[in-house]
């Protein structure tokens, strides 16, 4: 399903996000008061506007209610970010996602009404820490309240079928995809499929349960 997004602030984060969303077919309007930044993305997004997003007239003319989400990315100018957040909330934005640099900023933005606040550096560090700490987990990220992870089958699970392991009932973990050595990735339909050590799985479930099951 394609969405409509407004990106306020075209620093490294905002510009990259605007282009990536546009590349997968979403409608993206990118706004920044810096002319050069707008010029860099104007041919890669649906619309690009040179404007000050801390100005009430700019937000009013943008009609933020029509977007599925408004992403505010200028965390290096925190006062402007707060003003933009306040304005888009006042104008009835459906969902507001803000970028912060610190935990204090995150708490302030959530208290002021942001629906979601991300800290890219911290999020990446946490994911890398988990990946380096757990030899059988190559990647993990949050998805709508659950976690999706790329894992390798450990010795403790090898030689048993998905049905025998009863992962869904015992651990609330669902196996979505499997890649056996030398073969293409397959969707897992057959619960009688036997897992072997070294098989690569894509699973979804509770983060702690995934970590406990695949950490060894």
C-alpha positions, 0 to 999 in steps of 0.5 A: 500500500502506497502512502503520502508523506511530508518530510520537514527538514532535509539534512542527511536523514531527511533527504535520505528518507525522502528519496528512499520513500519515493523510490518505493512508490510513495508520494513524498513532499520534501520541505526545507528553507535551504534552497540547495537541499531542496534542489538536491531532491526535487527531481527525486520526490513528488514535490519539493518546497523551499519554506520555513517549517517553523512558520505557521503560514507554511504549515497551514498551506501544507495541509498536513491532514492530507498526509499519512505521516509527517516526519520532522527531521531537523533535530540539530535545530531543536527550537525549530523542531518544537515549533514545527511539531506544535504547528503540525499537531495544531493543524491536525496531522494524522501521525507525526514522527520526529527525529531526536539526538538525545534521550532528553529531546525524545522525552520532550517531543513525546510529551509535546505530542509526537506519535513516535520519536526515533534516535537513529544513532542509538537505534543502529547501535542497539541493533549492532550490539544485539547482532554482535552479542548473539552469534546466531542472530544476524539482524533484528528490528521492531515491526508493529509491536513484534520483532522480525529477526534473521537467525541461524538454526543452532545445534539445539534445534537441529534435526527437528521439524517446525511441528515438533519444536512447536515454536508458535505455541511454546514461544509465540515465534512464527517462522516466515522464511527459510534458506537452506545452504545452496538453495533459494529462500523459501516461504515456510508452508510445511510444518513438517519441514526439518530444520538443520544446523546452519539453516537461515530463518526469518522469524517474527515474535517477541524479542526476548523469546527470539533472543533466548531461543537462538542465542546459542 
